[in-house]
Structures are given as structure tokens and as C-alpha cells.
Amino acid sequence: MKRLPDPPILPIIALFGVGQCLVYERTGSLFAVIAIHAAFNTFATLSISPLPAIVVGTLVILGCVLTPRLFGRWPSPVPA
């Protein structure tokens, strides 16, 4: 059976990085960017080790959601 070639990873990662920058510009918070990155990494590592990926990914995403709610938003380093 012939295997399909892997997609070029560099353009995919570059687009992901641009998207992360746009999310930061829109929200002004690194927590959103970290949560999206954690979700991406969780999805990417599901085939390697599913249980640790799900546990760690869920904990990081929950931390990114709960931290600003518990402690308030910290001021952005960029003036609004």
C-alpha cells in the first residue's frame, strides 16, 4: 500500500504562530495563547501517549482559564 507524503510541517507551524500572535493581539493575554498551544500539543501527542496527553493538556487549559478568573487580569505590557 502506498503511503501519502507527510504535509510540509514548517508552513503549518508558521500559520499556527501567526494565529497565536493574532489571538494575543486580540485578547491581550498570554493565557489564551498558552491554552491554545496546550490544546494543539495535546492533540499532537494523542497517538504517542493518550492518557498523559489528555491529563496534562486538561490541567494546563484549566489553569489558563481559572488563573485570570481567580487572580484577575494582570496589566498588559503593551499600553492599550
N, C-alpha and C positions, 0 to 999 in steps of 0.2 A: 504494500500500500504506500502510495506516495504521500509524503508529509508536506503540508503547506509551509512556506517560509515564515519565519517569525517577522512580525512587523518591526520596522526600524524604531528602536526604543528612544533614541535621542529626541526626535521631534515630539513624541508623546510626552516625555518628561518636560520638554521646553514649554509645551502648551499648558501642562499642569502647573508649572511655575508661574506662567503669565496669569493663569486663572487665580492662583493663590495671591499674587500681587493685587489683582483687581478686588478680591474679597477683602484684603487688608485695607485697601483704599476706601472701599465702600463702608466697612464696619469700624475701622479704626482700632480693631482689636486683634491681637495675636491669637487669642483663644479660638476664634473661628478658624483661623488658618491651621492651627495645631490640630483641631478636631477633624478637619477635612483631611489633613495629612495622615492622621491616625486611621481614619476610615479607609483611605487608599492603601496604606500599608497592611491593614487587616485583611482587606480583600486580596491583596497580592500574596500574602503568606498563608491563605487558607489551604492551599494544596500541599504545603510543606508540613505545617503543624497546626491543624484546625483549632484544637482546644486552646492552646496558649494564645493564638492569634485573636480568637474571639474574646477571651478573658482580658488580655492586656488592652486590646482595642476598645472594648467597652469601658474599662476603667479610665482610660485616657480621655475618651469622649465625655464620659460623665464628669470627670474632673474639669474639663473645659467648659461644660455647661454650668456646673454648680459653683465653681470658684467665683465668677463675676457676680452671681446672684447672692452668694453669702458675704463676700467682702466688698462688693461694689466695683464699679468700673474705675480703673486707675486712669489718670490723665494720659492722653495720647502724647507721645514725644513730638508730634508734629502739631503746630498751632492750628486750631480749627478756622 
